[in-house]
Amino acid sequence: MPAPLFWTRLARDRWARLGLAIVAGLALLAVCAPLLAPGDPFRGDLASSLRAPSGAFLLGSDAQGRDVLSRVLYGARLSLAVGLISQGIAMALGVTLGLVAGFYGRWVEGLIMRVADVTLAFPSLLLLIAIAAAVKPSLPAVFVVIGVVGWAGMARLVRGQVLVVRSLEYVQAARALGASDARIISRHLLPNVVAPVIVAATLGIGGAIMAEAALSFIGLGAQPPTPSWGAMVAEGRDLLRVAPWVSIVPGLAIGLAVLGANLLGDGLRDALDVRGRAA
């Protein structure tokens, strides 16, 4: 699809513009967190414990007296990093294995797809918990675990695209001219799977943010005192009646981030749809 047509379609989609604005805004807040945070997100003061939102604490303080706004801003860094890095890992594994399965077929395809089927057969959250519990909780482990769990759907998507493209005339012509497998895959097959992969990865960012929040909520993700939206929700679950802001603020941040990623992903899918009407 020509780039001008893609950008025209994307610009005309108000929901895609809203998603892009949300994602860009959260990214800007995350990058500028050290400048915008009114307090130290790691250092607490028990004398300021559970302060309601006020001029001193715009979004209140938690049980350790830490500023909730500062921790939410720094938590945006972690959530966006998890979304991007884990989806990068999922893309690297899924695209590579999907290309190999779709191009070579036979037993190679059967082996890869059966492993993917087994991965998809388990509920994602349970699989995440099982893998995360088997390793020492840490941020690198969270990135890898979420990425590894997400490769199967990406591989099936890529394999389906490759099965269509590999039978086209120009691919057969390249094979007849003696082009190597690596050249056919990199020059003819890979460009045709980029668009759906980008859409799937964008939609997957929201799921990765939710997955990280779930792992942190049960103590298998980011470890204290690292600011994490999921961990913040867990810290405030017993304080909902006396200090609801401790859980509600990071919960709203999670919802906003997931909403932005999903709206942007839907907009990219519609803009890249070659069957859509011309702009």
C-alpha positions in Angstrom: 0.0 0.0 0.0 1.4 3.5 -0.9 2.5 5.4 2.2 0.3 8.5 1.5 -2.8 6.3 1.3 -1.9 4.6 4.6 -1.4 7.9 6.4 -4.6 9.4 4.9 -6.6 6.4 6.1 -5.0 6.5 9.5 -5.5 10.3 9.9 -9.2 10.0 9.0 -9.9 7.4 11.7 -10.7 9.4 14.9 -10.4 6.4 17.1 -6.9 5.6 15.7 -6.0 9.3 16.4 -7.2 9.0 19.9 -5.2 5.7 20.4 -2.1 7.3 19.0 -2.6 10.4 21.3 -3.0 8.2 24.3 0.1 6.0 23.5 2.2 9.1 22.6 1.1 10.9 25.8 2.0 8.0 28.0 5.3 7.6 26.3 6.0 11.3 26.8 5.1 11.0 30.5 7.3 8.0 30.9 10.3 9.6 29.2 9.9 12.8 31.2 9.1 11.1 34.5 12.2 12.3 36.3 11.2 15.9 35.4 7.5 15.6 36.1 7.5 13.4 39.3 6.9 15.7 42.3 8.6 13.3 44.7 10.9 10.3 45.0 9.0 7.2 43.9 11.2 4.9 46.0 11.6 6.8 49.3 8.7 6.7 51.8 7.8 8.8 54.8 5.6 7.0 57.3 4.5 10.4 58.7 2.9 11.0 55.3 1.2 7.6 55.1 -2.1 7.4 53.2 -2.5 11.1 52.7 -5.6 12.0 50.6 -5.1 13.9 47.3 -4.1 17.4 48.1 -1.6 20.1 47.2 1.2 18.2 48.8 0.2 14.9 47.2 -1.7 15.5 44.0 -2.9 11.9 43.8 -2.4 11.0 47.4 0.2 8.8 49.1 0.5 5.1 49.7 0.9 3.1 53.0 4.7 3.9 53.0 4.1 7.6 52.4 5.3 7.5 48.8 3.8 9.9 46.3 1.3 7.9 44.1 1.7 10.3 41.2 5.4 9.8 41.1 5.1 6.1 41.2 2.5 6.0 38.5 4.8 8.1 36.2 7.7 5.8 36.8 5.4 2.8 36.5 4.6 4.0 32.9 8.2 3.4 32.0 8.1 -0.2 33.1 4.7 -0.9 31.5 5.7 0.5 28.1 9.1 -1.2 28.2 7.4 -4.5 28.9 4.9 -4.0 26.1 7.6 -3.1 23.5 10.4 -5.5 24.6 8.1 -8.5 25.1 6.4 -7.9 21.7 9.8 -7.6 20.1 10.7 -11.0 21.5 7.4 -12.5 20.4 7.8 -11.0 16.9 11.4 -12.3 16.6 10.3 -15.8 17.5 6.9 -15.8 15.8 8.0 -14.3 12.5 11.1 -16.6 12.2 9.3 -19.8 13.1 6.2 -18.8 11.0 8.4 -18.1 7.9 10.2 -21.4 8.3 7.0 -23.4 8.8 5.2 -21.8 5.9 8.1 -22.0 3.5 9.4 -25.5 4.1 6.1 -27.2 5.1 6.1 -31.0 5.7 7.5 -32.2 9.0 9.1 -28.8 9.8 5.7 -27.1 9.6 4.1 -29.9 11.5 6.6 -29.8 14.3 6.5 -26.0 14.7 2.7 -25.8 14.5 2.2 -28.6 17.0 4.4 -26.8 19.5 2.4 -23.6 18.8 -0.9 -25.5 19.3 0.3 -26.8 22.7 1.3 -23.3 23.7 -2.1 -21.9 22.7 -3.9 -24.8 24.4 -3.0 -23.5 27.9 -4.7 -20.3 29.2 -2.2 -17.5 28.8 -2.3 -16.3 32.3 -1.8 -19.8 33.8 1.1 -20.4 31.4 2.7 -17.1 32.4 2.4 -17.9 36.1 3.8 -21.3 35.7 6.9 -20.1 33.7 7.4 -17.0 35.9 7.2 -19.2 39.1 9.9 -21.5 37.7 12.5 -18.6 37.4 13.6 -16.0 39.8 11.3 -13.0 39.7 13.0 -10.1 37.8 12.3 -7.6 35.1 14.3 -9.4 32.4 12.4 -12.6 33.3 9.1 -10.8 32.9 10.2 -9.5 29.4 11.2 -13.0 28.2 8.3 -14.9 29.7 5.7 -12.6 28.2 7.5 -12.7 24.8 7.9 -16.5 24.8 4.2 -17.0 25.6 3.1 -14.7 22.9 5.1 -16.2 20.0 2.6 -18.9 19.0 -0.2 -16.6 17.7 2.3 -14.6 15.8 3.8 -17.7 14.2 0.4 -19.0 13.1 -0.4 -15.6 11.6 2.9 -15.4 9.6 2.6 -19.1 8.5 -0.9 -18.4 7.0 0.4 -15.4 5.1 3.4 -17.3 3.8 1.2 -20.2 2.5 -0.6 -17.7 0.3 2.4 -15.8 -0.9 4.7 -18.7 -1.7 2.5 -20.0 -4.5 2.4 -16.6 -6.3 4.1 -16.4 -9.7 6.9 -14.0 -8.8 8.0 -16.3 -5.9 7.9 -19.3 -8.3 9.9 -17.3 -10.8 12.5 -16.5 -8.3 12.8 -20.1 -7.3 13.1 -21.1 -11.0 15.9 -18.6 -11.5 17.9 -20.3 -8.7 17.4 -17.8 -5.9 18.4 -19.3 -2.5 15.8 -20.0 0.2 17.2 -17.2 2.3 16.8 -14.7 -0.5 13.3 -15.8 -1.3 12.3 -15.6 2.4 13.9 -12.2 3.0 13.1 -10.5 -0.2 9.8 -11.9 -1.2 8.0 -13.5 1.8 9.0 -11.3 4.7 7.8 -7.9 3.2 4.4 -9.5 2.7 4.0 -10.3 6.4 5.2 -7.1 7.9 1.9 -5.3 7.9 -0.2 -7.9 9.7 2.7 -8.5 12.1 2.9 -4.8 13.0 -0.9 -4.8 13.7 -0.7 -7.9 15.8 2.3 -6.6 17.8 0.5 -3.3 18.4 -2.6 -5.1 19.7 -0.3 -7.3 21.7 1.2 -4.4 23.6 -2.0 -4.0 25.6 -2.1 -7.7 26.4 1.6 -7.5 27.5 0.9 -4.6 29.8 -2.0 -6.5 31.3 0.1 -9.6 31.7 2.9 -7.7 33.5 0.3 -6.1 35.8 -1.1 -9.5 36.6 2.3 -11.0 37.4 3.3 -8.0 39.5 -0.1 -8.2 41.3 0.7 -11.7 42.5 4.3 -11.0 43.2 5.9 -12.7 40.2 6.7 -9.6 38.3 8.6 -6.4 39.2 9.9 -6.6 42.8 9.6 -3.9 45.4 10.4 -1.1 45.5 10.3 -0.9 41.7 7.2 1.1 40.7 4.8 -1.2 38.9 1.1 -0.5 38.2 0.1 -4.1 39.0 2.1 -4.1 42.2 0.6 -0.8 43.2 -2.9 -2.2 42.7 -2.0 -5.1 44.9 -0.6 -2.9 47.6 -3.9 -0.9 47.8 -6.3 -3.8 47.6 -6.7 -4.0 51.4 -7.0 -0.2 51.6 -9.9 0.4 49.2 -12.2 1.7 51.9 -9.7 4.0 53.6 -7.4 5.0 50.7 -9.0 4.0 47.4 -6.6 6.2 45.4 -3.7 3.8 46.0 -5.3 1.2 43.8 -7.7 3.2 41.6 -5.0 5.5 40.1 -2.7 2.8 38.8 -5.8 0.7 37.8 -7.0 3.6 35.6 -3.5 4.0 34.2 -3.5 0.3 33.1 -6.9 0.6 31.5 -5.9 3.8 29.7 -2.7 2.2 28.3 -4.5 -0.9 27.1 -7.3 1.2 25.5 -4.7 3.3 23.7 -2.8 0.3 22.3 -6.0 -1.4 21.2 -7.4 1.7 19.5 -4.1 2.3 17.7 -3.9 -1.4 16.7 -7.5 -1.4 15.3 -6.7 1.8 13.4 -3.5 0.3 11.9 -5.4 -2.8 10.8 -8.1 -0.7 9.0 -5.5 1.6 7.4 -3.5 -1.4 6.1 -6.5 -3.3 4.8 -6.1 -3.4 1.0 -9.8 -4.4 0.7 -10.8 -1.2 2.3 -12.2 1.5 0.1 -9.8 4.0 -1.4 -9.3 7.3 0.3 
